[in-house]
Each structure stands twice: as C-alpha cells, then as structure tokens.
Amino acid sequence: MKKTLGDLAVETLAGAVVALRADFNVPLDGGRVTDRTRIERTVPTLDHLLAAGAKVVVLSHLGRPGGRARASLTLEPVARILDDLLAAPVGFLPYCFGPEVGDAVAAMTPGQVLLLENTRFLPRETANAPDLAADWAVWADHFVMDAFGTAHRAHASTEGLPRAVRAKGGEAVAGRLVERELAVLGGLLEAPRKPFVAILGGAKISGKIDVIEAFLPRVDALLVGGAMANTFFMAMGMETGTSLVEPERTEVAFRLMETSADRLVLPVDCVTARSIDARALRQTVDRTDIARGETIGDIGPVTVDLFASHLADAATVLWNGPMGVFEVEGFKEGTFGVARAVAEVADRGAMVIVAGGDCAAAARSAGVAPRMSHISTGGGAALDLLAGNNLPGVDVLSDRLRADDTQDGEALT
C-alpha cells in the first residue's frame, strides 16, 4: 500500500514546501479553459495542504508542445481558474525550471499556491532527466501525486521528482484524486460485482490488446465498438471500405474471437458515409453490407439495443472509448445511446466507471455524466492498471508500513 495525504501529520506539512503534480491538461479555446473538471478535481488535495499550512508548488503539463515553449499552451489561464476556486492566493510563474523558480519558492509564505509553467516546455521532462528532477527537489520538502492521468508515464515530474524527494528524506504520497482512483479501479481488479460488463471503443485495437486479454477471462461480456471493431470485421472477412483498420492486428482479433466468442460482442450494424463530415450523406447498414467507398463512423441503432441488452443486468460496468466519431454531427447517436444505457444501469445501483477523456466528454454531452458512479481522470493510466501493468507515478510513492512489518511498536530492519 502506498502512503496518502492522510498519512502525513499536520506538523509534517506546516511550513513545508510541497511539490504537487497535478493534471491540468485541459481543453482551451483562444486562451480560455472550456472544461474546468480536471482543475476542480484537484481542489480537495489543495485545500488539505493549504489548511495544514503548506507552501504548495504545482507542476503540470498541457498538450504536446514537443519540448519547447508555445504561447498557445501556457498554463496561465489555469492559474486564473485556480484563483477563483481557492480561498488562498495563487501565483503563476512563467518558468518551470531554473533559479527563478527557486527564488519564487523562497519568497512564498505558508498557505500560498504557486503554479509553474507547462513542464513539457522542457524536453528533459518526458526524458525523465535526473538533473531536472534534482533541480526541482532542491526546493521541495515533500511530493504529492494527484495527476492520475499521467501516472503511467515515467517523466521527470511524475517519477524522477518523487524519487529525488524521497532520496533527501521527504515523503512522496498520493493525493485525494489518485487515492480515489486507486480505490475504485482496485475494486475492479480484486472483486467486481457480477455480472461485470466492459465496453471498449476508440480507434485502435493495438493500444488495448493487453486490456482485452486481461479482461476477457473476468468479464461476463466485452462490448467492442468504435474503429477498433473494424479490425475484427476484417478478421471475419468482411468489407470495411475506407474505414480505419489495422490489418496487422487481424490475427490477434481472430484469435480473440476464437477463444472468447461467448463473451466478445461486436457491432451488427453501422452508420457509414463517403466521409466523416456533418454534411455527408449517411446510411445505416448491416455490418455485412458495407460498400467499398464508404467509411464507418458510428455503430447503428440495432447495435445500441444489443449492447443495452447486455448491460441491463450488469452490476459493474467499465466504459472506455467512444462508439464512433461522436464529435461530428450525425455520428454521435451510437455513443450517446450507449451513454444513456450505461446511465440507466447506474441509476439501478450498478457501479459504473467511465475511463478516458473522450468517454467523459461524451457522457457530459449526452447529459448523463452526473449519473455515473465514477469518471476517471486517466484513460491510459486506468487501462494500464486494469491490465496489470505498473504505473511508474504510483510505484515510486512512499510505502505505507504494514502491521506485520512491525514488532513491539518498532519497524523491523
């Protein structure tokens, strides 16, 4: 078990400089944050640290700037949102490395928040450069991981910094958000209530093979939609037109169908068009009637009903990945139909977990997000965890002492 905020005494945090890795990778439109969800989800951790009298220095990435500064991906708009959400003063520093950071941290007083600039403006961040982590650790007394969406990445701010903080005698613990994610997803790994139904969508089967293989023995049904279903169609010898397909994965798809045909559920009808465009002429066809010049953009209504029938009696549901290109008008009904079916199951008392930004956005667009049991902030991290893979950003945290590791009240050596 890893340590969490609750394992740190107030005296430990009072006056200390805490490096908080948050996930403020939020959507922007003209420099304006269009969805504050990820920022809001970190507020409980910030409130806890501020109430204890810590000086909180927040690190986060935003987008994929490729290791160089991009004005369009600055975190300054996030600082303004944080300032609205918190009672404490929030400062923004247009740097994330160097003496300017050290000077700004030294000038902080307890109960203040300082947000540093986008960590991915530095090429050494994604390279997990030890010298970058060491530079940050100079001013950090403790580290809190509250960026579950990046926990599967071994970057300088997610793996290198907590390692360096622990090396100098500090603590590295999970924040409220990460603690909740691990508890909920851990329940799926250990003892999910049955029947257990998983829904997987998105573009490619290649990124989810480990998850599919890990889940198939444990679920009662695995519903596959999105473009990844096209590779299964090709493996079955069906025409896929101009749709996105991974021909090199058809062998894997065929093997999965052979070994788990009783649990693997594929679409039976599709919405197709000459192009994925809101103005394109669309038609709903059986999966065996896809024309060569057509591309699949969504699952059809018969498939939505089929998936809903498998969900009807579920006690646990995991949903990752949209059923089609729901962002484009005319190709959203499949995803929205599944979202509504999942919400109805949640209303009946099932544990429903939505994992991934696209699914979360679809649930919000469909108006059903508040009805879900848990919306995970990390699609990739959630899938890695559920597939049994290590999460570097969690593995590096301080271990909680177990009862059987002590004797007469003292730790064994």
Secondary structure, 3 states (H helix, E strand, C coil): CECEHHHCCHHHHCCCEEEEECCCCCCEECCEECCCHHHHHCHHHHHHHHHCCCEEEEECCCCCCCCCCCHHHCCHHHHHHHHHHCCCCEEEECCCCCHHHHHHHHCCCCCCEEEECCHHHCHHHHCCCHHHHHHHHHHCCEEEECCHHHCCCCCHHHHHHHHHHHHCCCCEEECHHHHHHHHHHHHHHHCCCCCEEEEECCCCCHHHHHHHHHHCCCCCEEEECCCHHHHHHHHCCCCCCCCCCCHHHHHHHHHHHHHHCCCEECCCEEEEECCCCCCCCEEEEEHHHCCCCCEEEEECHHHHHHHHHHHCCCCEEEEECCCCCCCCCCCCHHHHHHHHHHHHHHHCCCEEEEECHHHHHHHHHCCCHHHCCEEECCHHHHHHHHCCCCCHHHHCCCECCCHHHEECCEECC
